[in-house]
């Protein structure tokens, strides 16, 4: 008989085409009057215009992996402008920075994701300082309200739509074998993988709103999984490669996911079966990689700029304070994992 603890988070989710038109109303619902807007210049001004009169600070130059310098600069502005909330419109960089701000000055976050990363549903934050990415969990940084409008994802280039979706899938995959999982998280995780897997082939067309809606729903479920359990080896490796080697966030998740699945295969038979059911494949690791390859996504670290001479330093970082993982995390094992991922050799695991 299973034993588990499951805590539900009270996040308001507004999902559907055209829901972004209610942005000002949702800001008012939270009682916010002096917000810091985090939105790149690529965000259509018609989306932002309804916030006139409540935006007292804006960050438009967003950087992956949330560098500490940007956090420090923004935190000072938040204090001087007497900010009472954050509106983050965009992907993981905007939402991640809002979370980092909320660590310093506690205030509600309203997130409007335009990618499929799923970060908006979790209390997990990450900040990079001197080339090392540190992550943590704090309920105060979990967005209070999330608006999911599939129309906002139609401008996302197909390559980024694919890698962002696999990034979300990674949250669901690791939730299946988390040491603090629960039956409801496992159900959400498998459904997230199914939705994302079915949507991925249709993400190459900007006009396929149906596929993007399914991917966004899958990302929502995957984000709930991310916020409900502890992530494992895959996320530790990706945080290391992104924070210390500057590899692009979603691309790194996309490359590494099949290898992390393969590394843990022998210790996670139930998770492997769930992934196979969701994707209708016979082998979980190869099924994910074949899907990525068929959609034009990256399948090796070399293509992202990682080199053989980087492996030793990456191994040292990845084995420091390892996350809980079904299979033991050893220097030898991580070296083999990175070597295989560098050269697109999944069968080596």
C-alpha positions in Angstrom: 0.0 0.0 0.0 1.3 3.4 -0.9 2.1 6.1 1.7 2.3 9.7 0.6 1.7 13.3 1.5 0.2 15.6 -1.1 -0.3 19.4 -0.7 -2.5 21.4 -3.1 -1.6 24.9 -4.0 -4.3 27.6 -4.3 -3.4 29.1 -7.7 -6.1 30.7 -9.8 -5.8 29.4 -13.4 -7.6 31.2 -16.3 -7.3 29.1 -19.4 -8.6 29.7 -23.0 -8.3 31.6 -26.2 -8.7 35.3 -25.6 -8.3 35.2 -21.8 -5.4 37.7 -21.9 -8.0 40.4 -22.5 -8.9 40.0 -18.9 -5.4 40.9 -17.7 -6.4 44.2 -16.2 -9.3 42.7 -14.4 -7.1 40.0 -12.9 -4.6 42.6 -11.7 -7.5 44.5 -10.1 -8.8 41.3 -8.5 -5.5 40.9 -6.7 -5.7 44.5 -5.5 -2.5 45.6 -7.3 -1.9 49.2 -8.0 1.9 49.5 -8.4 3.2 46.6 -10.4 6.6 45.8 -11.9 6.0 44.5 -15.4 8.4 41.9 -16.8 7.9 41.6 -20.5 10.3 41.7 -23.4 9.9 44.1 -26.2 8.6 41.3 -28.4 5.4 41.2 -26.4 2.7 43.0 -28.4 1.9 46.4 -26.9 -1.8 45.8 -27.2 -1.5 43.1 -24.5 0.4 45.5 -22.2 -1.7 48.7 -22.9 -4.5 47.8 -20.5 -2.0 48.1 -17.6 -1.5 51.8 -18.2 -1.7 53.5 -14.8 -0.6 50.6 -12.7 2.9 49.9 -14.1 5.6 51.7 -12.1 8.6 49.7 -13.3 9.3 47.6 -16.3 12.1 45.1 -17.2 12.3 44.4 -20.9 15.8 43.0 -21.2 15.4 39.5 -19.8 18.2 37.0 -19.5 18.2 33.2 -19.2 19.0 31.6 -15.9 18.2 34.7 -13.8 21.6 36.4 -13.2 22.1 37.8 -9.7 23.1 41.2 -11.2 19.6 41.6 -12.7 18.0 40.5 -9.5 19.9 43.1 -7.5 19.1 45.9 -9.9 15.5 45.1 -10.1 15.1 44.6 -6.4 16.4 48.1 -5.8 13.8 49.5 -8.3 11.0 47.5 -6.6 11.8 49.1 -3.2 12.2 52.6 -4.5 9.0 52.4 -6.6 7.0 50.8 -3.7 6.0 47.9 -6.0 3.0 45.8 -4.7 3.0 43.1 -7.3 4.6 41.6 -10.4 3.2 40.9 -13.8 5.4 38.5 -15.8 4.5 38.0 -19.5 6.7 35.6 -21.4 8.7 32.5 -20.8 10.8 31.1 -18.0 13.1 34.1 -18.0 10.4 36.7 -17.1 8.6 34.4 -14.7 11.9 33.3 -13.1 12.9 36.9 -12.5 9.6 37.7 -11.0 10.1 34.9 -8.5 13.6 36.1 -7.7 12.1 39.6 -7.0 9.4 38.1 -4.8 12.1 36.5 -2.7 13.4 39.9 -1.8 10.1 41.8 -1.7 7.1 39.5 -1.0 4.2 40.4 -3.3 1.8 38.5 -5.6 2.9 37.4 -9.0 0.5 37.3 -12.0 2.0 35.1 -14.7 1.0 35.1 -18.4 3.2 32.4 -20.0 3.9 32.6 -23.7 6.0 29.4 -23.8 5.3 25.9 -22.5 7.9 25.6 -19.7 5.5 25.2 -16.8 7.5 27.3 -14.3 4.5 29.4 -13.6 2.8 26.7 -11.6 5.7 26.0 -9.2 7.3 27.6 -6.1 10.7 26.8 -7.4 13.2 29.7 -8.0 16.6 29.7 -9.5 19.4 32.4 -9.5 22.8 32.3 -11.2 25.7 33.8 -9.4 29.3 33.6 -10.6 28.5 30.8 -13.0 26.7 28.6 -10.5 22.9 28.3 -10.5 21.2 27.9 -7.2 17.7 26.7 -6.9 15.2 26.6 -4.0 11.6 26.3 -3.0 9.5 29.0 -1.4 5.7 29.2 -1.5 5.9 32.9 -1.5 7.2 32.9 -5.1 4.5 30.7 -6.6 2.3 32.9 -8.9 -1.0 33.7 -7.4 -2.8 33.9 -10.8 -1.9 32.4 -14.1 -3.5 33.3 -17.4 -3.1 30.7 -20.2 -4.0 32.1 -23.6 -3.0 29.7 -26.5 -3.1 32.6 -28.9 -0.1 34.1 -27.2 2.0 31.1 -28.2 1.3 31.3 -31.9 4.2 33.7 -32.4 6.6 31.3 -30.8 9.0 30.0 -33.4 8.5 26.3 -34.0 12.0 25.3 -32.8 11.4 27.0 -29.5 7.9 25.7 -29.2 9.3 22.1 -29.5 12.1 22.6 -27.0 9.9 24.4 -24.6 7.3 21.6 -24.7 10.0 19.0 -24.0 11.2 21.1 -21.1 7.7 20.8 -19.7 7.6 17.1 -20.4 10.8 16.8 -18.3 8.9 18.0 -15.2 6.2 15.4 -15.7 8.8 12.6 -16.4 10.7 13.3 -13.2 7.5 13.5 -11.2 6.8 9.9 -12.1 9.7 8.7 -10.1 10.0 11.4 -7.5 10.7 10.2 -4.0 7.9 12.3 -2.7 5.3 11.6 -5.4 1.7 10.7 -5.0 -1.0 9.0 -7.1 -2.6 12.2 -8.2 0.8 13.6 -9.3 1.5 10.5 -11.3 -1.9 10.8 -13.0 -1.3 14.4 -13.9 2.3 13.6 -15.1 1.2 10.8 -17.5 -1.6 13.0 -18.9 0.9 15.9 -19.3 3.2 13.6 -21.3 0.4 12.4 -23.5 -0.9 15.9 -24.2 2.6 17.2 -25.0 3.6 14.2 -27.0 0.5 14.5 -29.2 0.9 18.2 -29.6 4.6 18.3 -30.5 4.2 17.3 -34.2 1.7 20.1 -34.8 3.9 22.8 -33.2 5.7 23.4 -36.5 2.7 25.4 -37.8 2.1 28.8 -36.2 -1.5 28.6 -37.2 -2.3 25.3 -35.4 -3.8 26.8 -32.3 -5.3 23.4 -31.3 -1.9 21.8 -31.0 -0.6 24.8 -29.0 -3.6 24.7 -26.7 -3.0 21.0 -26.0 0.7 21.8 -25.4 -0.2 24.6 -23.0 -2.6 22.4 -21.1 0.1 19.8 -20.9 2.6 22.4 -19.6 0.1 23.5 -17.0 -0.2 19.9 -15.7 3.5 19.4 -15.9 4.0 22.7 -14.0 1.7 21.4 -11.2 3.9 18.3 -11.0 7.0 20.4 -10.8 5.6 22.3 -7.9 4.3 19.3 -6.1 7.4 17.0 -5.9 11.2 17.1 -5.8 12.9 16.9 -9.1 15.8 14.5 -9.7 19.0 14.0 -11.8 17.7 15.5 -15.1 17.0 18.9 -13.5 20.3 18.9 -11.6 22.2 18.2 -14.8 20.3 20.9 -16.8 20.8 23.5 -14.0 24.5 22.7 -14.1 24.8 22.9 -17.9 22.7 26.1 -18.1 24.0 28.0 -15.1 27.7 27.2 -15.4 28.2 26.6 -19.2 25.6 29.0 -20.6 23.7 26.4 -22.6 20.2 27.4 -23.6 17.7 26.3 -21.1 15.0 24.6 -23.1 17.4 23.1 -25.6 19.4 21.5 -22.8 16.3 20.0 -21.3 15.4 18.6 -24.7 18.7 17.0 -25.3 19.1 15.6 -21.8 15.7 14.1 -21.1 16.1 10.8 -23.0 19.5 10.3 -21.4 18.1 10.9 -17.9 15.3 8.5 -18.6 17.8 5.9 -19.8 20.1 6.5 -16.8 17.2 5.7 -14.4 15.5 3.0 -16.5 16.4 0.0 -14.4 15.2 1.6 -11.2 11.9 3.1 -12.5 9.9 0.4 -14.2 6.5 1.9 -13.4 7.6 5.3 -14.7 9.0 3.7 -17.9 5.6 2.0 -18.5 3.7 5.3 -17.9 5.9 7.1 -20.4 5.5 4.4 -23.0 1.7 4.4 -22.5 1.5 8.2 -22.9 3.6 8.3 -26.0 2.5 4.9 -27.4 6.0 3.6 -27.8 7.9 0.5 -26.6 11.0 2.2 -25.1 10.7 5.3 -23.1 14.1 6.9 -23.7 14.2 6.1 -27.4 10.6 7.1 -27.8 11.2 10.6 -26.4 14.4 11.0 -28.5 12.7 9.8 -31.7 9.8 12.3 -31.1 12.3 15.1 -30.5 14.3 14.2 -33.7 11.1 13.9 -35.8 10.1 17.4 -34.7 13.5 18.9 -35.5 14.7 19.3 -31.9 18.3 19.0 -30.8 19.6 15.5 -29.7 23.2 16.1 -28.6 25.1 18.5 -26.4 27.8 19.2 -29.0 25.2 21.1 -31.1 24.6 23.4 -28.1 28.3 24.2 -27.6 29.3 21.7 -24.9 32.8 20.1 -25.4 34.7 17.1 -24.2 36.9 19.3 -22.1 33.9 20.6 -20.2 32.9 17.1 -18.9 35.1 16.9 -15.9 34.0 20.3 -14.5 30.4 19.5 -15.2 30.7 16.1 -13.4 32.2 17.9 -10.3 29.3 20.4 -10.2 26.6 17.9 -10.9 27.7 15.5 -8.1 27.8 18.3 -5.5 24.7 18.3 -3.4 22.8 15.9 -5.8 19.1 15.9 -6.0 17.3 12.7 -4.8 17.4 10.2 -7.7 16.2 6.6 -8.2 19.7 5.5 -9.3 22.8 6.5 -7.4 24.5 9.6 -8.7 28.2 8.8 -9.1 31.0 10.7 -10.9 31.5 7.7 -13.2 27.8 7.5 -14.0 27.5 11.2 -14.8 30.6 11.2 -16.9 29.2 8.3 -19.0 25.8 10.2 -19.2 27.4 13.4 -20.4 29.7 11.6 -22.8 26.7 9.8 -24.4 24.7 13.0 -24.6 27.6 14.9 -26.1 27.8 12.5 -29.1 24.2 11.5 -29.5 24.8 8.0 -28.3 21.8 7.0 -26.3 22.5 3.3 -26.7 25.7 3.7 -24.6 23.6 4.0 -21.4 
